[in-house]
Amino acid sequence: MNREVCGDRGKRVVLRWEKLLSRDTAHPYLAEMLDFPAYYGKNLDALYDCLTDLGECTLVVEGAGILRRAGGYGERVLRVLEEASRANPALGLVCPEEEKTGSDHGIHRLFPGEEDRRLRPVDRGKAPGITLRDGENIPGITPRD
């Protein structure tokens, strides 16, 4: 399982990019993964408020680069995660594929349990299609119309 409850020092939650692409999927997913309270408002302002109230926790966003290139709601969620991590010193944010990896495409995935934090390439053949802005292309990912 990719989820460890936040609150204890050193705990981390791995967030998958495809779950953050739309408002309809992002908020229920984040509420479940981060154990937000029942009153969570399921919007970006409420997300920021809940993130700034979290205890010691590290969020690992798989596919952050894809969210940035895709734009739209996923990119907005990622910006809220970044702003909240700057405002809350107990909240860490890691975007593994954006670290220097030596990859020709820079798309990598951090697998839970790898203590040395080595990065492995994502299987591009299994990535769902996404809509990219400005006609961008990610090798191996078919854009939607």
KALIN-V463261 format. One record per pair of residues at least 4 apart in sequence whose ideal C-beta (glycine too) atoms are under 6 Angstrom apart, sorted by sequence separation. I is the first residue (numbers start at 1). J is the second residue. D is the distance in whole Angstrom. If there is no record, write none. Layout:
BEGIN
I:J:D, I:J:D
END
This chain:
BEGIN
25:29:6, 26:30:6, 30:34:6, 36:40:4, 66:70:6, 70:74:6, 71:75:5, 84:88:6, 114:118:6, 132:136:4, 6:11:6, 31:36:4, 41:46:3, 103:108:6, 19:25:5, 20:26:5, 40:46:6, 85:91:5, 4:11:4, 67:74:4, 68:75:6, 101:108:5, 67:75:5, 85:93:4, 31:40:5, 97:106:6, 3:13:6, 19:29:4, 40:50:6, 97:107:5, 67:78:5, 97:108:4, 108:119:4, 132:143:5, 2:14:4, 81:93:6, 96:108:6, 131:143:6, 109:122:5, 129:142:4, 131:144:5, 36:50:5, 64:78:6, 96:110:4, 127:141:5, 27:42:4, 107:122:5, 129:144:5, 124:140:3, 101:119:5, 13:33:5, 96:119:6, 3:33:5, 5:35:6, 64:95:4, 48:80:5, 52:84:5, 65:97:5, 47:80:5, 51:84:3, 65:98:6, 56:90:5, 57:91:6, 58:92:4, 59:93:5, 60:94:5, 61:95:5, 64:98:6, 105:139:6, 52:87:5, 55:90:6, 44:80:5, 48:84:5, 52:88:5, 54:91:5, 15:59:6, 17:62:6, 11:57:6, 12:58:4, 13:59:5, 14:60:5, 15:61:5, 16:62:5, 17:63:3, 9:56:4, 62:109:5, 6:54:5, 7:55:4, 12:60:6, 6:55:6, 17:66:5, 17:67:5, 23:73:5, 60:110:6, 6:57:3, 22:73:6, 26:77:5, 21:74:4, 20:74:5, 20:77:5, 70:130:5, 70:132:6, 71:133:4, 69:132:6, 69:136:5, 14:112:6, 2:112:6, 18:128:6
END
